[in-house]
């Protein structure tokens, strides 16, 4: 029997975008600190706050979040020895959570002290390898995700030149495949999430010219299935989060018009839960991760009730414009 490769939207009733229930959902998420799901997600809490905070910012509801509590939490997660930032107090610092923390601070227009900033920079520098790649933390996992995290972190605080950008770029280029895509390491399979990280890397350092935009754009637009949804690689089901990874990459490459926007909007809207939030696919349970990326994708598609999102940083473009990032960054969206 053939495996199912798409979802059937024929029986799904089209849903209008209901920002009120989505903002209520995010505002209520995590209020009960004894909730099982809240306790079990401690290992990714910093990113969870970034997902929820950014979703609220895109909906124009940032004031509903407890700013003082959020900022206190972020600062409590910086490791005093390494300078890196962790998912929660007592956890090991990691590049992923360091980026989430800096994105949160940027959304609130909060600055690290010079000492805090120097510690973050030294932590990121310590993770660059002789090949130019980055490991995520002291345990040594090497991945193109961390190349993006490193340059995104440093660009947000204006310290991009503190690492060897040329070597870092050589490593990311070495991960390019014959189909124009990128994997986690040289020779690894192309994957939409990792493509976003690599294209985002080139966007931050101003080297989008190193990408084969037409070949990669074709691979990306082929991720759209008859339902309108996008998958992360061939023969996989569509998922709302790939609406972001694929669309953001196409946007940075100037190829956003290569997908059927109306069909994708219909798929994303079908993934809304009536009580708030977005799921990965219609009928599944919502979560903050898919809620952010569903909203961010709709913003890229031109949804006028949402703030305009920046395709490189997945933050409101107004925040990025206010930061006045280094001109090394190139945005052709």
RASUL-V594855 format. One line per field, one symbol per residue. psi: psi as a letter, one per 20 degrees, with the letter a starting at -180 (. if undefined). A space follows every 50 residues. Layout:
psi->???
This chain:
psi->pqqpjrqojhjppppqpnhghghggghipjhniiqghghijhikgghhgg ggghghghikkhiiqngggghggghijppighirprhqpirqqqhghggg ghgghghjlqqqrgggghggghgghiiprhiirqqhaiijppqhhhgggg hgghhhjkkhjirnhghhghgghijprhjiaqahrpiqqpphghgggggh ghggjkliiipnhgghhggghiiprhiirqrirqkqqqphhihggggggh ghikkhjirngghggggghijqqhjqrqrhqpirprrhghgghgghghgh ijoiiqqpqpigilrphhgghhhmrqihppok.
